[in-house]
Amino acid sequence: MLSDPNPVDIHVGKRLRQRRTFIGMTQEQLGAALGITFQQVQKYERGANRIGASRLFDICRILEVQPQFFFESMPEGAEPAVGQPPARVEDPVDRETMDLVRAYRQIESASVRQRLLDLARALARAE
């Protein structure tokens, strides 16, 4: 019988997907850089397969982050008690937010970025 993925593996996988998409890298590109298939990257991102220490080291190098990046925002109680079902780990950043950040980073003009940020803040206050 297949067991549910460990909540820590799910969290690390979500942080992997978050960083990969933030820098505009595809699963295929990451897989090629690691010498694995994009399907394996998918399994890592879902938490279905655990990421070993040496593979995590390689991922950190490729994605230009420190290992602690993958464990930031870890929900309290992510590690289930023995015999208990795993806790749900919520994605800290949704796809819409990531799309917005990617689009923002593509704007070359600092003044345009600042105006966009001012507009977003004004809209948030108006809500």
Residue frames relative to the residue before (quaternion, step in Angstrom):
aa qw qx qy qz dx dy dz
M 1.0000 0.0000 0.0000 0.0000 0.00 0.00 0.00
L 0.3987 -0.7190 0.5181 0.2360 3.58 -0.90 0.93
S 0.2902 -0.7487 0.5671 0.1833 3.56 -0.92 0.87
D 0.5971 -0.5528 0.4377 0.3825 3.54 -1.27 0.43
P 0.5725 -0.5817 0.4372 0.3778 3.59 -1.12 0.58
N 0.5442 -0.6005 0.4786 0.3381 3.53 -1.18 0.65
P 0.5518 -0.6383 0.4182 0.3366 3.64 -0.90 0.83
V 0.6096 0.5358 -0.3613 0.4591 3.60 1.08 -0.60
D 0.6521 0.5025 -0.3153 0.4721 3.60 0.96 -0.83
I 0.6231 0.5289 -0.3341 0.4694 3.59 1.06 -0.73
H 0.6648 0.5037 -0.3031 0.4610 3.58 0.90 -0.92
V 0.6574 0.4985 -0.3103 0.4722 3.59 0.89 -0.93
G 0.6496 0.5206 -0.3133 0.4569 3.60 0.98 -0.81
K 0.6546 0.5020 -0.3117 0.4716 3.58 1.00 -0.79
R 0.6428 0.4988 -0.3251 0.4820 3.57 1.03 -0.74
L 0.5974 0.5472 -0.3520 0.4687 3.60 1.10 -0.68
R 0.6767 0.4809 -0.2924 0.4747 3.58 0.83 -0.99
Q 0.6298 0.5499 -0.3306 0.4377 3.58 0.98 -0.87
R 0.7066 0.4514 -0.2710 0.4727 3.60 0.79 -0.97
R 0.6379 0.5376 -0.3313 0.4408 3.57 0.94 -0.90
T 0.7094 0.4365 -0.2728 0.4815 3.60 0.82 -0.94
F 0.5927 0.5837 -0.3642 0.4188 3.60 1.07 -0.67
I 0.7449 0.3693 -0.2209 0.5098 3.58 0.96 -0.82
G 0.5349 -0.6764 0.3788 0.3358 3.59 1.27 0.14
M 0.4559 0.6739 -0.4539 0.3633 3.57 1.13 0.60
T 0.3766 -0.7182 0.5385 0.2291 3.57 -0.99 0.82
Q 0.6386 -0.4942 0.4119 0.4221 3.55 -1.31 0.23
E 0.6257 0.5438 -0.3364 0.4467 3.58 1.04 -0.74
Q 0.6659 0.4998 -0.3063 0.4615 3.58 0.94 -0.87
L 0.6575 0.4922 -0.3157 0.4751 3.58 0.93 -0.83
G 0.6409 0.5305 -0.3219 0.4519 3.56 0.95 -0.86
A 0.6544 0.5095 -0.3110 0.4641 3.58 0.95 -0.89
A 0.6593 0.5100 -0.3088 0.4581 3.59 0.97 -0.86
L 0.7147 0.4263 -0.2401 0.4998 3.58 1.14 -0.66
G 0.4391 -0.6969 0.4562 0.3368 3.58 1.24 -0.33
I 0.6015 0.5127 -0.3685 0.4895 3.58 1.15 0.68
T 0.5978 -0.5660 0.4205 0.3814 3.57 -1.27 0.14
F 0.5983 -0.5500 0.4246 0.3990 3.56 -1.23 0.38
Q 0.5711 0.5826 -0.3866 0.4302 3.61 1.17 -0.48
Q 0.6335 0.5118 -0.3328 0.4754 3.58 1.05 -0.72
V 0.6127 0.5291 -0.3441 0.4757 3.59 1.03 -0.74
Q 0.6258 0.5355 -0.3324 0.4595 3.60 1.00 -0.82
K 0.6611 0.5062 -0.3056 0.4618 3.58 0.93 -0.88
Y 0.6206 0.5195 -0.3385 0.4800 3.58 1.04 -0.72
E 0.6954 0.4964 -0.2812 0.4370 3.57 0.85 -0.99
R 0.6727 0.4625 -0.2928 0.4978 3.61 1.12 -0.55
G 0.4584 -0.6712 0.4574 0.3608 3.57 1.22 -0.41
A 0.4123 0.7228 -0.4614 0.3076 3.57 1.28 0.15
N 0.7594 0.1825 -0.1165 0.6135 3.59 1.15 -0.66
R 0.4272 -0.6925 0.5209 0.2582 3.54 -1.00 0.83
I 0.3684 -0.6997 0.5692 0.2253 3.52 -1.21 0.64
G 0.3534 -0.7478 0.5280 0.1928 3.57 -0.67 1.12
A 0.7016 -0.4984 0.3197 0.3964 3.55 -1.25 0.44
S 0.6960 0.4597 -0.2970 0.4648 3.60 0.81 -0.90
R 0.6370 0.5069 -0.3295 0.4783 3.59 1.05 -0.70
L 0.6294 0.5217 -0.3345 0.4688 3.60 1.01 -0.77
F 0.6101 0.5485 -0.3387 0.4607 3.58 1.05 -0.77
D 0.6690 0.4913 -0.2928 0.4747 3.59 0.92 -0.93
I 0.6379 0.5249 -0.3223 0.4622 3.58 0.98 -0.85
C 0.6349 0.5327 -0.3259 0.4549 3.60 0.97 -0.84
R 0.6490 0.5176 -0.3090 0.4641 3.55 0.97 -0.88
I 0.6932 0.4852 -0.2759 0.4560 3.58 0.86 -0.98
L 0.7604 0.3727 -0.1970 0.4941 3.58 0.91 -0.94
E 0.3778 -0.7730 0.4409 0.2558 3.57 1.37 0.05
V 0.5164 0.5701 -0.4614 0.4421 3.54 0.77 1.16
Q 0.5004 -0.6091 0.5178 0.3324 3.53 -1.32 0.32
P 0.6516 -0.5393 0.3470 0.4051 3.64 -1.08 0.52
Q 0.6270 0.5603 -0.3537 0.4096 3.61 0.98 -0.71
F 0.4794 0.6657 -0.4367 0.3692 3.61 1.21 -0.37
F 0.6974 0.5036 -0.2750 0.4294 3.57 0.92 -0.92
F 0.7307 0.4072 -0.2291 0.4978 3.57 1.21 -0.38
E 0.4431 0.6781 -0.4618 0.3613 3.58 1.29 0.02
S 0.8240 0.2162 -0.1850 0.4899 3.55 -1.20 0.62
M 0.2834 0.7593 -0.5326 0.2440 3.57 1.18 0.51
P 0.4115 -0.7165 0.4956 0.2675 3.59 -0.67 1.02
E 0.5356 -0.6040 0.4740 0.3518 3.55 -1.09 0.71
G 0.8077 0.2446 -0.1933 0.5005 3.53 -1.02 0.77
A 0.3019 0.7751 -0.5089 0.2218 3.59 1.16 0.44
E 0.6731 0.4508 -0.2874 0.5110 3.55 1.13 -0.59
P 0.3134 -0.7840 0.4995 0.1940 3.62 -0.41 1.14
A 0.5317 -0.5847 0.4978 0.3573 3.54 -1.22 0.50
V 0.6283 -0.5352 0.3988 0.3996 3.55 -1.18 0.55
G 0.8185 0.2196 -0.1845 0.4978 3.56 -0.86 1.00
Q 0.6241 0.5194 -0.3442 0.4715 3.58 1.28 0.00
P 0.5209 -0.6079 0.4737 0.3671 3.60 -1.11 0.53
P 0.5599 -0.6191 0.4206 0.3554 3.59 -1.05 0.64
A 0.5039 -0.6358 0.4939 0.3129 3.54 -1.15 0.67
R 0.5039 -0.6128 0.5065 0.3377 3.56 -1.18 0.55
V 0.1778 -0.7641 0.6120 0.0999 3.56 -0.92 0.90
E 0.2859 -0.7782 0.5387 0.1496 3.54 -0.55 1.19
D 0.5059 -0.6295 0.5016 0.3101 3.54 -1.14 0.73
P 0.3952 -0.7540 0.4636 0.2457 3.63 -0.57 1.08
V 0.7828 0.1548 -0.0877 0.5963 3.59 1.14 -0.51
D 0.3012 -0.7735 0.5300 0.1734 3.56 -0.73 1.05
R 0.7155 -0.4704 0.3142 0.4099 3.56 -1.30 0.32
E 0.6340 0.5425 -0.3375 0.4357 3.59 0.94 -0.84
T 0.6495 0.5058 -0.3146 0.4726 3.58 0.97 -0.83
M 0.6554 0.5087 -0.3131 0.4622 3.58 0.94 -0.85
D 0.6320 0.5226 -0.3319 0.4661 3.60 1.00 -0.79
L 0.6499 0.5196 -0.3098 0.4600 3.56 0.98 -0.87
V 0.6683 0.4947 -0.3024 0.4660 3.59 0.89 -0.89
R 0.6411 0.5180 -0.3297 0.4604 3.61 0.95 -0.83
A 0.6623 0.4953 -0.3086 0.4699 3.59 0.91 -0.91
Y 0.6319 0.5395 -0.3230 0.4532 3.58 0.97 -0.86
R 0.6897 0.4923 -0.2840 0.4487 3.58 0.88 -0.93
Q 0.6330 0.5390 -0.3350 0.4433 3.60 1.17 -0.44
I 0.5547 0.5860 -0.3998 0.4348 3.59 1.24 -0.24
E 0.3203 -0.7969 0.4854 0.1635 3.57 -0.51 1.19
S 0.6769 0.5087 -0.2931 0.4441 3.57 1.02 -0.76
A 0.4218 -0.7147 0.5034 0.2406 3.57 -0.72 1.11
S 0.6578 0.5106 -0.3242 0.4490 3.59 0.99 -0.75
V 0.6337 0.5050 -0.3341 0.4815 3.60 1.05 -0.67
R 0.6295 0.5230 -0.3350 0.4669 3.59 0.99 -0.79
Q 0.6555 0.5110 -0.3115 0.4606 3.58 0.95 -0.86
R 0.6506 0.5051 -0.3190 0.4689 3.61 0.97 -0.83
L 0.6380 0.5162 -0.3269 0.4686 3.57 1.01 -0.77
L 0.6439 0.5120 -0.3139 0.4741 3.58 0.98 -0.83
D 0.6384 0.5156 -0.3215 0.4725 3.59 0.97 -0.83
L 0.6453 0.5202 -0.3147 0.4625 3.59 0.98 -0.86
A 0.6576 0.5088 -0.3115 0.4600 3.59 0.90 -0.91
R 0.6558 0.5020 -0.3137 0.4685 3.58 0.94 -0.82
A 0.6407 0.5193 -0.3192 0.4668 3.59 0.98 -0.84
L 0.6578 0.5039 -0.3075 0.4677 3.60 0.94 -0.86
A 0.6413 0.5195 -0.3252 0.4616 3.60 1.00 -0.80
R 0.6531 0.5004 -0.3151 0.4731 3.59 0.99 -0.79
A 0.6474 0.5388 -0.3171 0.4359 3.60 1.03 -0.78
E 0.5673 0.5806 -0.3848 0.4393 3.58 1.18 -0.52
